[in-house]
Structure formats: structure tokens, C-alpha cells
Amino acid sequence: MTLGSLGNLKVSIVHTENRHGIRIISFRKASKKERHILRDAE
């Protein structure tokens, strides 16, 4: 799982990686708790 920013929007991305590349499983707006984690990491 990756937390990050897309412009001003905080997002949560669940992905898997193999020899062919990266596959996005889920891409959504970050929850309030996830936004706090991102804020504290900055």
C-alpha cells in the first residue's frame, strides 16, 4: 500500500508488482486516518 498526493488530493494506492510491471488493485481518496499519517510523515 502506498499513500501519496495527487495534486491537493491525498490518495491510497494498493498495488502488486511482478516481472511484467505494476498492477493497480485499488486507487482511492485517503481516509482521515491515512491523511494524518501522511501529514505526520512530512
PDB file of N, CA, C and O in Angstrom:
ATOM      1  N   MET A   1       0.849  -1.169   0.000  1.00  0.00           N
ATOM      2  CA  MET A   1       0.000   0.000   0.000  1.00  0.00           C
ATOM      3  C   MET A   1       0.892   1.229   0.000  1.00  0.00           C
ATOM      4  O   MET A   1       1.921   1.271   0.675  1.00  0.00           O
ATOM      5  N   THR A   2       0.482   2.221  -0.765  1.00  0.00           N
ATOM      6  CA  THR A   2       1.219   3.471  -0.850  1.00  0.00           C
ATOM      7  C   THR A   2       0.279   4.622  -0.559  1.00  0.00           C
ATOM      8  O   THR A   2      -0.845   4.659  -1.059  1.00  0.00           O
ATOM      9  N   LEU A   3       0.738   5.562   0.251  1.00  0.00           N
ATOM     10  CA  LEU A   3       0.000   6.793   0.494  1.00  0.00           C
ATOM     11  C   LEU A   3       0.751   7.919  -0.188  1.00  0.00           C
ATOM     12  O   LEU A   3       1.980   7.969  -0.147  1.00  0.00           O
ATOM     13  N   GLY A   4       0.006   8.830  -0.822  1.00  0.00           N
ATOM     14  CA  GLY A   4       0.660   9.930  -1.507  1.00  0.00           C
ATOM     15  C   GLY A   4      -0.312  11.026  -1.873  1.00  0.00           C
ATOM     16  O   GLY A   4      -1.459  11.039  -1.428  1.00  0.00           O
ATOM     17  N   SER A   5       0.166  11.944  -2.691  1.00  0.00           N
ATOM     18  CA  SER A   5      -0.636  13.092  -3.113  1.00  0.00           C
ATOM     19  C   SER A   5      -0.784  13.091  -4.624  1.00  0.00           C
ATOM     20  O   SER A   5       0.130  12.722  -5.363  1.00  0.00           O
ATOM     21  N   LEU A   6      -1.952  13.514  -5.057  1.00  0.00           N
ATOM     22  CA  LEU A   6      -2.229  13.724  -6.474  1.00  0.00           C
ATOM     23  C   LEU A   6      -2.784  15.139  -6.547  1.00  0.00           C
ATOM     24  O   LEU A   6      -3.977  15.360  -6.342  1.00  0.00           O
ATOM     25  N   GLY A   7      -1.910  16.092  -6.841  1.00  0.00           N
ATOM     26  CA  GLY A   7      -2.303  17.492  -6.717  1.00  0.00           C
ATOM     27  C   GLY A   7      -2.525  17.783  -5.242  1.00  0.00           C
ATOM     28  O   GLY A   7      -1.647  17.523  -4.420  1.00  0.00           O
ATOM     29  N   ASN A   8      -3.690  18.319  -4.900  1.00  0.00           N
ATOM     30  CA  ASN A   8      -4.032  18.601  -3.499  1.00  0.00           C
ATOM     31  C   ASN A   8      -4.734  17.438  -2.820  1.00  0.00           C
ATOM     32  O   ASN A   8      -5.000  17.498  -1.619  1.00  0.00           O
ATOM     33  N   LEU A   9      -5.038  16.388  -3.555  1.00  0.00           N
ATOM     34  CA  LEU A   9      -5.780  15.242  -3.033  1.00  0.00           C
ATOM     35  C   LEU A   9      -4.823  14.201  -2.461  1.00  0.00           C
ATOM     36  O   LEU A   9      -3.852  13.822  -3.115  1.00  0.00           O
ATOM     37  N   LYS A  10      -5.095  13.742  -1.247  1.00  0.00           N
ATOM     38  CA  LYS A  10      -4.323  12.658  -0.634  1.00  0.00           C
ATOM     39  C   LYS A  10      -4.964  11.342  -1.055  1.00  0.00           C
ATOM     40  O   LYS A  10      -6.183  11.192  -0.974  1.00  0.00           O
ATOM     41  N   VAL A  11      -4.146  10.380  -1.509  1.00  0.00           N
ATOM     42  CA  VAL A  11      -4.670   9.132  -2.054  1.00  0.00           C
ATOM     43  C   VAL A  11      -4.009   7.914  -1.413  1.00  0.00           C
ATOM     44  O   VAL A  11      -2.903   7.985  -0.878  1.00  0.00           O
ATOM     45  N   SER A  12      -4.726   6.797  -1.488  1.00  0.00           N
ATOM     46  CA  SER A  12      -4.241   5.495  -1.049  1.00  0.00           C
ATOM     47  C   SER A  12      -4.243   4.576  -2.268  1.00  0.00           C
ATOM     48  O   SER A  12      -5.254   4.452  -2.960  1.00  0.00           O
ATOM     49  N   ILE A  13      -3.111   3.938  -2.523  1.00  0.00           N
ATOM     50  CA  ILE A  13      -2.977   3.061  -3.685  1.00  0.00           C
ATOM     51  C   ILE A  13      -2.529   1.681  -3.205  1.00  0.00           C
ATOM     52  O   ILE A  13      -1.519   1.552  -2.514  1.00  0.00           O
ATOM     53  N   VAL A  14      -3.289   0.657  -3.580  1.00  0.00           N
ATOM     54  CA  VAL A  14      -2.894  -0.726  -3.309  1.00  0.00           C
ATOM     55  C   VAL A  14      -2.456  -1.309  -4.644  1.00  0.00           C
ATOM     56  O   VAL A  14      -3.184  -1.234  -5.633  1.00  0.00           O
ATOM     57  N   HIS A  15      -1.263  -1.891  -4.666  1.00  0.00           N
ATOM     58  CA  HIS A  15      -0.722  -2.392  -5.934  1.00  0.00           C
ATOM     59  C   HIS A  15       0.079  -3.658  -5.706  1.00  0.00           C
ATOM     60  O   HIS A  15       0.441  -3.997  -4.580  1.00  0.00           O
ATOM     61  N   THR A  16       0.343  -4.344  -6.797  1.00  0.00           N
ATOM     62  CA  THR A  16       1.217  -5.511  -6.781  1.00  0.00           C
ATOM     63  C   THR A  16       2.220  -5.333  -7.916  1.00  0.00           C
ATOM     64  O   THR A  16       1.937  -4.670  -8.913  1.00  0.00           O
ATOM     65  N   GLU A  17       3.376  -5.925  -7.753  1.00  0.00           N
ATOM     66  CA  GLU A  17       4.422  -5.784  -8.763  1.00  0.00           C
ATOM     67  C   GLU A  17       4.959  -7.165  -9.125  1.00  0.00           C
ATOM     68  O   GLU A  17       5.177  -8.007  -8.254  1.00  0.00           O
ATOM     69  N   ASN A  18       5.168  -7.384 -10.425  1.00  0.00           N
ATOM     70  CA  ASN A  18       5.791  -8.629 -10.877  1.00  0.00           C
ATOM     71  C   ASN A  18       6.732  -8.307 -12.033  1.00  0.00           C
ATOM     72  O   ASN A  18       6.999  -7.135 -12.301  1.00  0.00           O
ATOM     73  N   ARG A  19       7.229  -9.312 -12.709  1.00  0.00           N
ATOM     74  CA  ARG A  19       8.217  -9.072 -13.776  1.00  0.00           C
ATOM     75  C   ARG A  19       7.649  -8.304 -14.964  1.00  0.00           C
ATOM     76  O   ARG A  19       8.406  -7.748 -15.760  1.00  0.00           O
ATOM     77  N   HIS A  20       6.320  -8.268 -15.092  1.00  0.00           N
ATOM     78  CA  HIS A  20       5.682  -7.568 -16.206  1.00  0.00           C
ATOM     79  C   HIS A  20       5.381  -6.108 -15.898  1.00  0.00           C
ATOM     80  O   HIS A  20       5.089  -5.329 -16.805  1.00  0.00           O
ATOM     81  N   GLY A  21       5.450  -5.731 -14.622  1.00  0.00           N
ATOM     82  CA  GLY A  21       5.193  -4.349 -14.247  1.00  0.00           C
ATOM     83  C   GLY A  21       4.373  -4.247 -12.977  1.00  0.00           C
ATOM     84  O   GLY A  21       4.347  -5.165 -12.157  1.00  0.00           O
ATOM     85  N   ILE A  22       3.708  -3.121 -12.829  1.00  0.00           N
ATOM     86  CA  ILE A  22       2.909  -2.835 -11.637  1.00  0.00           C
ATOM     87  C   ILE A  22       1.436  -2.906 -11.997  1.00  0.00           C
ATOM     88  O   ILE A  22       1.013  -2.380 -13.028  1.00  0.00           O
ATOM     89  N   ARG A  23       0.647  -3.564 -11.136  1.00  0.00           N
ATOM     90  CA  ARG A  23      -0.799  -3.674 -11.339  1.00  0.00           C
ATOM     91  C   ARG A  23      -1.502  -2.943 -10.203  1.00  0.00           C
ATOM     92  O   ARG A  23      -1.304  -3.271  -9.033  1.00  0.00           O
ATOM     93  N   ILE A  24      -2.325  -1.952 -10.546  1.00  0.00           N
ATOM     94  CA  ILE A  24      -3.099  -1.210  -9.559  1.00  0.00           C
ATOM     95  C   ILE A  24      -4.309  -2.049  -9.166  1.00  0.00           C
ATOM     96  O   ILE A  24      -5.087  -2.461 -10.026  1.00  0.00           O
ATOM     97  N   ILE A  25      -4.468  -2.302  -7.877  1.00  0.00           N
ATOM     98  CA  ILE A  25      -5.607  -3.054  -7.365  1.00  0.00           C
ATOM     99  C   ILE A  25      -6.685  -2.098  -6.883  1.00  0.00           C
ATOM    100  O   ILE A  25      -7.871  -2.306  -7.139  1.00  0.00           O
ATOM    101  N   SER A  26      -6.264  -1.041  -6.179  1.00  0.00           N
ATOM    102  CA  SER A  26      -7.214  -0.074  -5.633  1.00  0.00           C
ATOM    103  C   SER A  26      -6.570   1.301  -5.634  1.00  0.00           C
ATOM    104  O   SER A  26      -5.391   1.440  -5.306  1.00  0.00           O
ATOM    105  N   PHE A  27      -7.343   2.321  -6.003  1.00  0.00           N
ATOM    106  CA  PHE A  27      -6.883   3.710  -6.010  1.00  0.00           C
ATOM    107  C   PHE A  27      -8.042   4.538  -5.491  1.00  0.00           C
ATOM    108  O   PHE A  27      -9.084   4.623  -6.141  1.00  0.00           O
ATOM    109  N   ARG A  28      -7.871   5.160  -4.310  1.00  0.00           N
ATOM    110  CA  ARG A  28      -8.981   5.888  -3.702  1.00  0.00           C
ATOM    111  C   ARG A  28      -8.475   7.071  -2.892  1.00  0.00           C
ATOM    112  O   ARG A  28      -7.283   7.191  -2.606  1.00  0.00           O
ATOM    113  N   LYS A  29      -9.407   7.936  -2.532  1.00  0.00           N
ATOM    114  CA  LYS A  29      -9.109   9.055  -1.647  1.00  0.00           C
ATOM    115  C   LYS A  29      -8.692   8.493  -0.291  1.00  0.00           C
ATOM    116  O   LYS A  29      -9.317   7.560   0.216  1.00  0.00           O
ATOM    117  N   ALA A  30      -7.639   9.058   0.296  1.00  0.00           N
ATOM    118  CA  ALA A  30      -7.154   8.592   1.591  1.00  0.00           C
ATOM    119  C   ALA A  30      -8.173   8.885   2.687  1.00  0.00           C
ATOM    120  O   ALA A  30      -8.855   9.910   2.667  1.00  0.00           O
ATOM    121  N   SER A  31      -8.259   7.964   3.640  1.00  0.00           N
ATOM    122  CA  SER A  31      -9.150   8.157   4.792  1.00  0.00           C
ATOM    123  C   SER A  31      -8.563   9.235   5.707  1.00  0.00           C
ATOM    124  O   SER A  31      -7.418   9.655   5.539  1.00  0.00           O
ATOM    125  N   LYS A  32      -9.357   9.668   6.664  1.00  0.00           N
ATOM    126  CA  LYS A  32      -8.899  10.683   7.615  1.00  0.00           C
ATOM    127  C   LYS A  32      -7.650  10.193   8.360  1.00  0.00           C
ATOM    128  O   LYS A  32      -6.696  10.950   8.539  1.00  0.00           O
ATOM    129  N   LYS A  33      -7.660   8.940   8.788  1.00  0.00           N
ATOM    130  CA  LYS A  33      -6.507   8.369   9.494  1.00  0.00           C
ATOM    131  C   LYS A  33      -5.274   8.347   8.586  1.00  0.00           C
ATOM    132  O   LYS A  33      -4.172   8.672   9.029  1.00  0.00           O
ATOM    133  N   GLU A  34      -5.457   7.968   7.324  1.00  0.00           N
ATOM    134  CA  GLU A  34      -4.340   7.931   6.373  1.00  0.00           C
ATOM    135  C   GLU A  34      -3.808   9.334   6.103  1.00  0.00           C
ATOM    136  O   GLU A  34      -2.600   9.517   5.955  1.00  0.00           O
ATOM    137  N   ARG A  35      -4.692  10.322   6.039  1.00  0.00           N
ATOM    138  CA  ARG A  35      -4.251  11.712   5.838  1.00  0.00           C
ATOM    139  C   ARG A  35      -3.398  12.183   7.016  1.00  0.00           C
ATOM    140  O   ARG A  35      -2.428  12.916   6.827  1.00  0.00           O
ATOM    141  N   HIS A  36      -3.761  11.761   8.233  1.00  0.00           N
ATOM    142  CA  HIS A  36      -2.960  12.109   9.414  1.00  0.00           C
ATOM    143  C   HIS A  36      -1.572  11.467   9.330  1.00  0.00           C
ATOM    144  O   HIS A  36      -0.573  12.097   9.678  1.00  0.00           O
ATOM    145  N   ILE A  37      -1.513  10.225   8.871  1.00  0.00           N
ATOM    146  CA  ILE A  37      -0.224   9.541   8.703  1.00  0.00           C
ATOM    147  C   ILE A  37       0.643  10.309   7.711  1.00  0.00           C
ATOM    148  O   ILE A  37       1.829  10.524   7.961  1.00  0.00           O
ATOM    149  N   LEU A  38       0.064  10.720   6.594  1.00  0.00           N
ATOM    150  CA  LEU A  38       0.810  11.489   5.592  1.00  0.00           C
ATOM    151  C   LEU A  38       1.289  12.813   6.165  1.00  0.00           C
ATOM    152  O   LEU A  38       2.435  13.209   5.955  1.00  0.00           O
ATOM    153  N   ARG A  39       0.412  13.497   6.887  1.00  0.00           N
ATOM    154  CA  ARG A  39       0.766  14.793   7.469  1.00  0.00           C
ATOM    155  C   ARG A  39       1.927  14.630   8.441  1.00  0.00           C
ATOM    156  O   ARG A  39       2.860  15.433   8.431  1.00  0.00           O
ATOM    157  N   ASP A  40       1.880  13.599   9.281  1.00  0.00           N
ATOM    158  CA  ASP A  40       2.932  13.381  10.274  1.00  0.00           C
ATOM    159  C   ASP A  40       4.259  12.990   9.626  1.00  0.00           C
ATOM    160  O   ASP A  40       5.319  13.221  10.208  1.00  0.00           O
ATOM    161  N   ALA A  41       4.215  12.403   8.433  1.00  0.00           N
ATOM    162  CA  ALA A  41       5.429  11.970   7.737  1.00  0.00           C
ATOM    163  C   ALA A  41       6.144  13.128   7.037  1.00  0.00           C
ATOM    164  O   ALA A  41       7.322  13.016   6.698  1.00  0.00           O
ATOM    165  N   GLU A  42       5.447  14.222   6.825  1.00  0.00           N
ATOM    166  CA  GLU A  42       6.049  15.359   6.097  1.00  0.00           C
ATOM    167  C   GLU A  42       6.966  16.176   6.959  1.00  0.00           C
ATOM    168  O   GLU A  42       7.542  17.158   6.490  1.00  0.00           O
TER     169      GLU A  42
END
